[in-house]
Amino acid sequence: MRKSLIALVFALAFFGSAIGQKIEGVWTVTEITTTGANGSVKQISQPSMYIFTKKHFSVIRITADAARPEFEPETATAEDLRKVYVDGFVANAGTYDFKGGKLTVRPMVAKSPSAMKSGTFTTSSVKIEGSTMTLVSESNTSGPVQNPTTTKLRRVE
């Protein structure tokens, strides 16, 4: 009986510490793994910030493999603007829920107007170990994700 009680106390302490880990803080992306026909694992060197407060989040990230090109606004072509602001850049912010190891984000402000539509959401499973958080996409407004993406982040604050 005593051994069972001790084992239960240790199990609860371990499980409780995993559940009690907070997503709140500032994180940066370090690796992205995609699945499917063109699956890949990429080490990320471009800047990013995922900020989580008690109820809100903000994501700003360079998604291009190389640094974005510089240009003069007065002489920028449509292609210049597309490369900098469309193809290689993500920005959105809104509210989130983090329960039972699942993170659901609901953008309120976003670079893409379609991400701001009422009812839009994305849900990912979350695993936090020390200063590393792993997000695995599970579902979104369209339904279950067919080829999940795994995003690894490192806590910076």
C-alpha positions as CSV (number, residue, x, y, z in Angstrom):
1,M,0.0,0.0,0.0
2,R,2.8,2.4,1.0
3,K,4.7,1.7,-2.3
4,S,1.5,2.4,-4.3
5,L,1.0,5.7,-2.4
6,I,4.6,6.8,-3.0
7,A,4.3,5.9,-6.7
8,L,1.0,7.8,-7.0
9,V,2.6,10.9,-5.4
10,F,5.5,10.8,-7.8
11,A,3.2,10.3,-10.8
12,L,1.0,13.2,-9.8
13,A,4.0,15.4,-9.2
14,F,5.5,14.6,-12.6
15,F,2.1,14.8,-14.4
16,G,1.2,18.0,-12.6
17,S,4.5,19.7,-13.5
18,A,3.9,18.9,-17.2
19,I,0.4,20.3,-17.1
20,G,1.4,23.3,-15.1
21,Q,4.0,24.5,-17.6
22,K,3.0,27.8,-19.0
23,I,2.9,28.8,-22.6
24,E,3.2,32.5,-21.5
25,G,6.3,34.2,-22.6
26,V,8.3,35.0,-25.8
27,W,9.4,32.2,-28.1
28,T,11.4,31.9,-31.4
29,V,11.1,29.2,-34.1
30,T,14.1,26.9,-34.4
31,E,12.9,24.1,-36.6
32,I,9.9,23.2,-38.8
33,T,9.0,19.7,-40.0
34,T,6.5,19.3,-42.7
35,T,4.9,16.0,-43.7
36,G,3.3,14.7,-46.9
37,A,4.7,14.2,-50.4
38,N,7.2,17.1,-50.1
39,G,8.0,16.7,-46.4
40,S,11.1,18.2,-45.0
41,V,12.9,19.3,-41.8
42,K,14.3,22.8,-41.8
43,Q,16.5,24.5,-39.3
44,I,15.2,28.1,-39.0
45,S,17.6,31.0,-39.1
46,Q,15.2,33.8,-39.9
47,P,13.8,35.9,-37.1
48,S,10.5,35.2,-35.4
49,M,8.6,36.0,-32.3
50,Y,5.7,34.2,-30.7
51,I,4.4,36.1,-27.7
52,F,1.8,34.7,-25.4
53,T,0.3,36.7,-22.5
54,K,-2.5,35.4,-20.3
55,K,-5.2,35.5,-23.0
56,H,-3.6,36.9,-26.1
57,F,-0.9,36.0,-28.6
58,S,1.1,37.7,-31.3
59,V,3.1,36.0,-34.1
60,I,5.5,37.7,-36.4
61,R,7.8,35.6,-38.5
62,I,10.0,35.7,-41.6
63,T,9.1,32.5,-43.5
64,A,11.5,32.9,-46.4
65,D,14.7,30.8,-46.4
66,A,16.8,33.9,-47.0
67,A,16.8,37.4,-45.7
68,R,14.1,39.6,-47.3
69,P,15.4,41.9,-50.0
70,E,15.8,45.6,-49.3
71,F,14.2,48.1,-51.6
72,E,13.4,51.8,-51.9
73,P,9.6,52.3,-51.3
74,E,9.4,55.0,-54.0
75,T,10.7,52.6,-56.7
76,A,9.5,49.2,-55.5
77,T,7.9,47.0,-58.0
78,A,4.9,44.8,-57.3
79,E,7.3,41.8,-57.3
80,D,9.5,43.6,-54.7
81,L,6.5,44.2,-52.5
82,R,5.2,40.6,-52.9
83,K,8.6,39.1,-51.9
84,V,8.8,41.2,-48.8
85,Y,5.2,41.5,-47.5
86,V,3.4,38.4,-49.0
87,D,5.6,35.5,-49.8
88,G,8.0,35.4,-46.8
89,F,6.2,37.1,-43.9
90,V,3.5,36.1,-41.4
91,A,1.9,38.4,-38.9
92,N,-1.2,37.9,-36.8
93,A,-2.5,38.4,-33.2
94,G,-5.6,37.5,-31.3
95,T,-6.8,35.4,-28.4
96,Y,-6.0,31.8,-27.5
97,D,-7.0,28.9,-25.3
98,F,-4.5,26.5,-23.8
99,K,-6.2,23.5,-22.2
100,G,-5.3,19.8,-21.9
101,G,-2.2,20.2,-24.0
102,K,-4.1,21.8,-26.9
103,L,-3.5,25.3,-28.1
104,T,-6.3,27.0,-30.1
105,V,-5.5,30.4,-31.6
106,R,-8.1,32.8,-33.0
107,P,-6.6,35.7,-34.9
108,M,-8.2,39.1,-34.6
109,V,-5.6,41.1,-36.6
110,A,-3.6,39.5,-39.4
111,K,-1.6,40.2,-42.5
112,S,-4.1,38.1,-44.4
113,P,-7.7,39.3,-44.3
114,S,-9.0,35.7,-44.5
115,A,-7.3,34.9,-41.2
116,M,-9.4,37.6,-39.5
117,K,-12.8,36.1,-40.5
118,S,-15.1,35.4,-37.6
119,G,-14.8,31.8,-36.4
120,T,-11.3,31.3,-37.9
121,F,-9.1,29.1,-35.6
122,T,-6.1,26.7,-35.6
123,T,-5.5,24.0,-33.0
124,S,-2.2,22.4,-32.2
125,S,-1.0,19.9,-29.7
126,V,1.6,21.3,-27.4
127,K,4.6,19.8,-25.6
128,I,6.8,21.9,-23.4
129,E,10.1,20.5,-22.1
130,G,12.4,23.0,-20.4
131,S,12.9,25.9,-22.7
132,T,11.5,24.1,-25.8
133,M,8.0,24.1,-27.0
134,T,6.8,21.8,-29.8
135,L,3.6,22.5,-31.7
136,V,2.0,19.9,-34.0
137,S,-0.9,21.2,-36.1
138,E,-4.1,19.2,-35.7
139,S,-7.1,21.1,-37.1
140,N,-8.3,24.5,-38.3
141,T,-11.4,26.1,-39.6
142,S,-11.4,23.7,-42.6
143,G,-11.2,20.6,-40.4
144,P,-8.5,18.1,-39.5
145,V,-5.0,18.9,-40.9
146,Q,-4.1,16.3,-43.5
147,N,-0.3,16.8,-43.4
148,P,0.6,18.1,-39.9
149,T,3.4,20.5,-39.4
150,T,5.7,20.3,-36.3
151,T,7.1,23.6,-35.2
152,K,9.8,23.7,-32.5
153,L,10.3,26.9,-30.6
154,R,12.8,28.1,-28.0
155,R,11.8,30.3,-25.1
156,V,13.7,33.6,-25.1
157,E,11.8,35.2,-22.2
